[in-house]
Amino acid sequence: MRFECDRGLILSTLIVAISLAAACEKAAPAAAPPPTEVVVTPVVQKDVPVYLELVGQTVGFQDVEIRARVEGVLESMNFQEGSFVPKGTVLYKIDRKPLEAQVAADKADQATAEARLAKANNDVKRYTPLAAKQAVSQQELDNAMAAQDAAKSEVEAAKAAVEKSTLDLGYTDVVAPIDGLIGTTLVKPGNLVGRGENTLLTTISQINPVLFRVGVTEADYLRIVRRNQQKASGRASGIELTLADGTVHSQTGTISTVDRAVDPATGTLGVQFLFANPNQLLRPGQFGRAKILIDMKRAALLVPQRAVQETQSLYSVAVVGPDKMVGFRNVTVGPKVDTQWVIEKGLQPGEQVVVEGLQRVQDGMQVATRDMPAATDAVPTSGTPADAKAK
């Protein structure tokens, strides 16, 4: 009986000791978690060029449709499709025989008309003195003079017919009107062309220089025109053309023409840029992006684009103060420049903004910071887009 009492006492003592130990553990303060680490970068202030990128399509400086101007059977095609042809090259030959026969017939008609005119002249010459002596009536003289006038008209008409048929005969040789790149033929030899219409045979394009046509909004048009009116020096005023494979055309361009009016259907204005194309790399119909310098922002504030959050057209950034506390701040953004964003209002030079870790921070939270690697979002201070890449 005494053994059972001792065992109960020992068990009670153990329970009390365990309870006291648990209470002590609960009372001990928990270790604070380390602050959230974020990547930050300072707000940079520098002069930056602002470019306008416009998507468009190349067109030939001249696109000339080659058509059959006379009716006849197409005898031959004398060029390689898709090749460069100099001005005056005979591209097609149309059967000459029917037109040669027409020229011969018109010349015969002209000879007949000239013979009638010679007879009419002789009649007038003979009747004039006879009418004065009343050897013939005045009516006979008047008839001779009328016949003379009619014969003169017939001769003129016959000469015009000969000139036209001779001109048509010359059209049987279809020649290139300009130096340019010729397309594929739409009609093969052996087909009848020119019956009832001027049959389209092919198209030839002058591609050096070449035009690049874009459609711009009214606001962009005003920015382009104002920039074009400024006396900018050097390549900074040039227009660069980026091709479909990402390469930049070797020649910079200039503004060529602007359409007379805004297209009411699209609300855009057509603008054409002129690019030299000495290697004939550019062909009509190619797509690309024209990049034109339209402004130079002085002392602009820049932050990486990924540091800016957008919510319902409101933009904000997370600013880390000297005490490592995060504060979200609304900002007014300007144009995008490469991978950075110009900040018009809301930031000061040198302030630290969060670039990575935005989703893990809240307003008023204390954080640990790590600097963003240098030169990740470098922006050029002047020059063309090509110069910017080089720098």
C-alpha positions as CSV (number, residue, x, y, z in Angstrom):
1,M,0.0,0.0,0.0
2,R,2.9,2.3,0.8
3,F,4.5,1.5,-2.6
4,E,1.3,2.6,-4.5
5,C,1.2,5.9,-2.6
6,D,4.8,6.6,-3.4
7,R,4.2,5.9,-7.1
8,G,1.2,8.2,-7.2
9,L,3.2,11.0,-5.6
10,I,6.1,10.6,-8.0
11,L,3.6,10.7,-11.0
12,S,2.0,13.8,-9.7
13,T,5.3,15.5,-9.3
14,L,6.3,14.7,-12.9
15,I,3.0,16.1,-14.2
16,V,3.5,19.4,-12.4
17,A,7.1,19.6,-13.7
18,I,6.1,19.1,-17.2
19,S,3.3,21.7,-17.0
20,L,5.8,24.2,-15.5
21,A,8.3,23.5,-18.3
22,A,5.6,24.0,-21.0
23,A,4.5,27.3,-19.4
24,C,8.0,28.5,-19.4
25,E,8.4,27.6,-23.1
26,K,5.3,29.5,-24.1
27,A,6.4,32.6,-22.2
28,A,9.7,32.8,-24.1
29,P,9.6,35.4,-27.0
30,A,9.8,34.0,-30.6
31,A,12.7,35.0,-32.8
32,A,11.8,37.8,-35.3
33,P,11.9,36.8,-39.0
34,P,14.5,38.4,-41.2
35,P,13.3,41.4,-43.3
36,T,12.2,40.7,-46.9
37,E,15.0,41.3,-49.4
38,V,14.3,43.4,-52.5
39,V,16.3,44.6,-55.4
40,V,16.5,48.4,-55.7
41,T,18.0,51.0,-58.1
42,P,18.3,54.7,-57.8
43,V,16.3,57.2,-59.8
44,V,18.6,58.3,-62.6
45,Q,18.6,61.8,-64.1
46,K,20.0,62.4,-67.5
47,D,19.2,63.8,-71.0
48,V,17.5,61.2,-73.1
49,P,16.3,61.1,-76.7
50,V,12.7,60.2,-77.3
51,Y,11.9,58.2,-80.4
52,L,8.7,57.5,-82.2
53,E,8.3,54.0,-83.8
54,L,6.0,53.6,-86.7
55,V,5.1,50.4,-88.4
56,G,4.7,50.6,-92.2
57,Q,5.4,49.1,-95.6
58,T,7.9,49.8,-98.4
59,V,6.7,51.0,-101.8
60,G,8.7,51.7,-104.9
61,F,9.7,55.3,-105.6
62,Q,7.9,54.7,-108.9
63,D,5.6,51.8,-109.6
64,V,4.9,51.7,-113.3
65,E,2.4,49.3,-114.8
66,I,3.5,47.9,-118.1
67,R,0.5,47.5,-120.5
68,A,-0.1,46.4,-124.0
69,R,-1.1,49.6,-125.9
70,V,-2.0,47.8,-129.2
71,E,-3.9,44.7,-130.0
72,G,-2.0,41.7,-131.2
73,V,-0.5,38.3,-130.3
74,L,2.3,38.4,-127.8
75,E,5.3,36.9,-129.6
76,S,8.1,37.0,-126.9
77,M,9.0,37.9,-123.4
78,N,12.6,39.1,-123.2
79,F,13.5,39.5,-119.5
80,Q,14.1,37.5,-116.4
81,E,11.3,37.9,-113.9
82,G,12.3,39.6,-110.7
83,S,15.5,41.0,-112.2
84,F,16.7,44.6,-112.6
85,V,16.1,46.1,-116.1
86,P,17.6,49.3,-117.4
87,K,15.4,51.9,-119.1
88,G,14.7,51.2,-122.8
89,T,15.0,47.4,-122.5
90,V,12.6,45.6,-124.9
91,L,10.5,43.6,-122.5
92,Y,7.8,42.1,-124.9
93,K,7.3,41.9,-128.6
94,I,3.8,41.9,-130.1
95,D,3.2,40.6,-133.7
96,R,3.9,43.4,-136.1
97,K,2.4,42.0,-139.3
98,P,-1.2,43.3,-138.9
99,L,0.0,46.8,-138.0
100,E,2.6,46.9,-140.8
101,A,-0.3,46.1,-143.1
102,Q,-2.3,48.9,-141.6
103,V,0.5,51.3,-142.1
104,A,0.8,50.3,-145.7
105,A,-3.0,50.8,-146.2
106,D,-2.9,54.2,-144.5
107,K,0.0,55.3,-146.7
108,A,-2.0,54.3,-149.8
109,D,-5.0,56.3,-148.6
110,Q,-2.7,59.3,-148.1
111,A,-1.3,58.9,-151.7
112,T,-4.9,58.8,-153.0
113,A,-5.9,61.9,-151.0
114,E,-2.8,63.8,-152.3
115,A,-3.7,62.9,-155.9
116,R,-7.2,64.2,-155.4
117,L,-5.8,67.4,-153.9
118,A,-3.5,67.8,-156.9
119,K,-6.4,67.5,-159.3
120,A,-8.5,69.9,-157.2
121,N,-5.6,72.4,-157.2
122,N,-5.4,72.2,-161.0
123,D,-9.1,72.7,-161.4
124,V,-9.1,75.8,-159.3
125,K,-6.0,77.1,-161.1
126,R,-7.7,76.5,-164.5
127,Y,-11.2,77.8,-163.6
128,T,-10.0,81.0,-162.0
129,P,-9.0,82.9,-165.2
130,L,-11.9,81.4,-167.2
131,A,-14.4,82.6,-164.6
132,A,-13.0,86.1,-164.8
133,K,-13.6,86.0,-168.6
134,Q,-17.0,84.4,-167.9
135,A,-15.9,81.4,-170.0
136,V,-17.2,79.2,-167.1
137,S,-19.8,79.9,-164.6
138,Q,-19.0,81.2,-161.0
139,Q,-20.7,78.0,-159.8
140,E,-18.2,75.8,-161.5
141,L,-15.3,77.8,-159.8
142,D,-17.0,77.6,-156.4
143,N,-17.4,73.8,-156.8
144,A,-13.7,73.4,-157.7
145,M,-12.6,75.5,-154.7
146,A,-14.9,73.4,-152.4
147,A,-13.4,70.2,-153.8
148,Q,-9.9,71.7,-153.2
149,D,-10.7,72.3,-149.5
150,A,-12.2,68.8,-149.1
151,A,-9.1,67.3,-150.7
152,K,-6.8,69.2,-148.3
153,S,-8.8,67.9,-145.3
154,E,-8.6,64.4,-146.7
155,V,-4.8,64.7,-147.0
156,E,-4.5,65.9,-143.4
157,A,-6.7,63.0,-142.2
158,A,-4.7,60.5,-144.2
159,K,-1.4,61.9,-142.8
160,A,-2.8,61.6,-139.2
161,A,-3.9,58.0,-139.9
162,V,-0.4,57.2,-141.1
163,E,1.2,58.8,-138.0
164,K,-1.2,56.8,-135.7
165,S,-0.6,53.5,-137.4
166,T,3.2,54.1,-137.4
167,L,3.0,55.0,-133.7
168,D,1.0,51.8,-133.0
169,L,3.6,49.8,-134.9
170,G,6.2,51.2,-132.6
171,Y,4.1,50.0,-129.6
172,T,4.7,46.4,-130.7
173,D,8.0,46.7,-128.8
174,V,7.1,47.1,-125.2
175,V,10.1,48.8,-123.5
176,A,11.0,49.6,-119.9
177,P,10.1,53.3,-119.2
178,I,12.5,53.5,-116.2
179,D,15.4,51.7,-114.5
180,G,13.9,49.4,-112.0
181,L,13.0,46.0,-110.6
182,I,10.5,44.1,-112.8
183,G,7.9,41.7,-111.4
184,T,6.5,38.5,-112.7
185,T,4.7,38.5,-116.1
186,L,0.9,38.3,-116.0
187,V,0.6,37.2,-119.7
188,K,2.7,34.6,-121.4
189,P,3.7,34.6,-125.1
190,G,1.0,33.3,-127.5
191,N,-1.8,35.2,-125.8
192,L,-3.8,37.9,-127.5
193,V,-3.4,41.2,-125.7
194,G,-4.8,44.7,-126.1
195,R,-8.3,43.7,-127.4
196,G,-10.7,46.2,-125.9
197,E,-8.4,47.2,-123.1
198,N,-4.7,47.9,-122.4
199,T,-3.8,44.5,-121.0
200,L,-1.6,44.7,-117.9
201,L,1.6,42.7,-118.6
202,T,3.7,43.3,-115.5
203,T,4.9,46.0,-113.1
204,I,8.3,47.7,-112.8
205,S,9.4,49.5,-109.7
206,Q,12.2,52.0,-109.1
207,I,13.6,50.9,-105.7
208,N,16.6,53.2,-105.3
209,P,15.6,55.2,-103.5
210,V,12.6,53.4,-101.9
211,L,9.7,54.8,-100.0
212,F,8.4,53.6,-96.6
213,R,4.8,54.5,-96.0
214,V,3.2,54.8,-92.6
215,G,-0.1,55.9,-91.1
216,V,0.3,58.3,-88.2
217,T,-2.2,59.8,-85.8
218,E,-2.8,63.6,-85.9
219,A,-0.8,64.0,-82.6
220,D,2.2,62.0,-84.0
221,Y,2.0,63.9,-87.3
222,L,2.4,67.2,-85.4
223,R,5.3,65.9,-83.4
224,I,7.0,64.7,-86.6
225,V,6.5,67.9,-88.5
226,R,7.7,70.1,-85.6
227,R,10.8,67.9,-85.3
228,N,11.4,68.1,-89.0
229,Q,11.2,71.9,-88.9
230,Q,14.0,72.1,-86.3
231,K,17.6,72.5,-87.4
232,A,18.9,69.3,-85.9
233,S,22.4,68.3,-86.8
234,G,24.1,65.0,-87.2
235,R,22.6,61.5,-87.4
236,A,20.3,62.4,-84.5
237,S,17.8,63.8,-87.0
238,G,17.9,60.8,-89.2
239,I,15.2,58.1,-89.5
240,E,16.2,54.5,-89.1
241,L,14.4,51.5,-90.6
242,T,14.3,48.2,-88.7
243,L,13.6,45.3,-91.0
244,A,11.5,42.1,-90.3
245,D,14.6,40.2,-89.1
246,G,15.5,42.9,-86.5
247,T,18.4,44.3,-88.5
248,V,18.7,48.0,-89.2
249,H,18.9,49.3,-92.8
250,S,22.3,50.7,-93.6
251,Q,20.9,54.1,-94.8
252,T,19.0,56.6,-92.7
253,G,16.0,58.2,-94.2
254,T,14.2,61.6,-94.5
255,I,10.6,62.7,-94.7
256,S,9.5,62.7,-98.3
257,T,5.8,63.5,-98.6
258,V,2.8,63.9,-96.3
259,D,-0.8,63.2,-97.5
260,R,-3.1,66.2,-98.2
261,A,-5.7,65.2,-95.6
262,V,-6.5,62.9,-92.8
263,D,-8.2,59.7,-93.8
264,P,-11.7,59.9,-92.2
265,A,-12.1,56.1,-92.1
266,T,-8.9,55.5,-90.1
267,G,-8.2,58.9,-88.6
268,T,-4.6,58.7,-89.7
269,L,-2.4,60.7,-92.1
270,G,-0.2,59.0,-94.6
271,V,3.5,59.9,-94.3
272,Q,6.3,58.7,-96.6
273,F,10.0,58.4,-95.6
274,L,12.7,58.2,-98.3
275,F,15.6,55.7,-97.9
276,A,18.5,55.2,-100.2
277,N,18.7,51.5,-101.4
278,P,22.0,51.1,-103.2
279,N,22.2,47.3,-102.7
280,Q,18.5,46.8,-103.7
281,L,17.9,45.0,-100.4
282,L,14.5,46.6,-99.9
283,R,11.7,45.5,-102.1
284,P,8.1,46.9,-102.4
285,G,5.8,45.4,-99.9
286,Q,8.2,44.7,-97.1
287,F,7.1,45.5,-93.5
288,G,9.3,47.3,-91.0
289,R,9.5,49.9,-88.2
290,A,10.7,53.4,-88.8
291,K,12.3,55.1,-85.8
292,I,12.5,58.9,-85.7
293,L,13.9,61.2,-83.1
294,I,11.2,63.6,-82.1
295,D,12.4,65.1,-78.8
296,M,15.3,65.4,-76.4
297,K,14.2,65.5,-72.8
298,R,16.6,67.4,-70.6
299,A,17.4,66.2,-67.1
300,A,14.7,63.5,-67.3
301,L,14.1,61.1,-64.4
302,L,14.3,57.4,-65.4
303,V,13.3,54.2,-63.7
304,P,13.2,50.7,-65.1
305,Q,9.8,49.8,-66.5
306,R,9.4,46.8,-64.2
307,A,9.6,49.2,-61.2
308,V,6.3,50.8,-62.2
309,Q,3.0,49.2,-61.3
310,E,-0.2,50.1,-63.2
311,T,-3.7,49.8,-61.7
312,Q,-6.7,51.3,-63.6
313,S,-4.5,53.9,-65.4
314,L,-2.8,54.9,-62.1
315,Y,0.9,54.3,-61.9
316,S,2.9,53.8,-58.7
317,V,6.4,52.8,-57.5
318,A,7.7,51.4,-54.2
319,V,10.3,53.8,-52.7
320,V,12.7,52.6,-50.1
321,G,13.8,55.4,-47.7
322,P,17.1,55.7,-45.7
323,D,15.4,53.8,-42.8
324,K,14.7,50.9,-45.2
325,M,11.0,51.4,-44.9
326,V,8.9,51.0,-48.0
327,G,6.4,53.6,-49.2
328,F,4.2,53.3,-52.3
329,R,4.0,56.6,-54.2
330,N,1.8,57.6,-57.2
331,V,3.7,59.0,-60.2
332,T,3.1,60.6,-63.5
333,V,4.8,58.7,-66.3
334,G,6.1,60.0,-69.6
335,P,7.3,58.2,-72.7
336,K,9.1,54.8,-72.6
337,V,12.7,54.9,-73.6
338,D,14.1,51.4,-74.4
339,T,13.6,49.4,-71.1
340,Q,13.1,52.5,-68.9
341,W,10.2,54.9,-68.2
342,V,10.5,58.6,-67.9
343,I,8.8,59.9,-64.7
344,E,7.3,63.3,-65.0
345,K,6.2,63.8,-61.4
346,G,6.4,61.9,-58.1
347,L,10.1,61.1,-57.7
348,Q,13.4,62.9,-56.9
349,P,16.8,62.1,-58.3
350,G,18.7,59.5,-56.3
351,E,15.7,57.9,-54.5
352,Q,15.7,54.2,-54.3
353,V,12.9,52.3,-56.0
354,V,12.1,48.6,-55.8
355,V,12.8,46.7,-59.1
356,E,12.3,43.1,-57.9
357,G,10.2,41.9,-55.0
358,L,7.2,44.3,-55.5
359,Q,4.7,41.5,-54.8
360,R,6.3,40.7,-51.4
361,V,6.3,44.2,-49.9
362,Q,3.6,46.4,-48.4
363,D,3.4,50.1,-47.5
364,G,5.4,50.7,-44.3
365,M,7.3,47.4,-44.3
366,Q,11.0,47.3,-43.5
367,V,13.1,45.5,-46.0
368,A,16.7,44.5,-46.8
369,T,17.9,45.9,-50.1
370,R,20.3,44.7,-52.7
371,D,21.4,46.8,-55.6
372,M,20.4,46.0,-59.2
373,P,23.3,45.0,-61.4
374,A,24.8,48.0,-63.2
375,A,24.2,48.7,-66.9
376,T,21.0,46.6,-67.1
377,D,18.9,49.5,-68.2
378,A,21.4,51.9,-69.7
379,V,19.9,54.7,-71.8
380,P,21.9,56.7,-74.4
381,T,22.2,60.4,-73.9
382,S,22.2,61.4,-77.6
383,G,22.4,60.1,-81.2
384,T,20.4,57.8,-83.3
385,P,19.0,54.4,-82.3
386,A,22.1,52.8,-83.8
387,D,24.3,55.1,-81.8
388,A,22.4,54.2,-78.7
389,K,23.0,50.5,-79.2
390,A,26.7,51.1,-79.8
391,K,27.0,53.0,-76.6
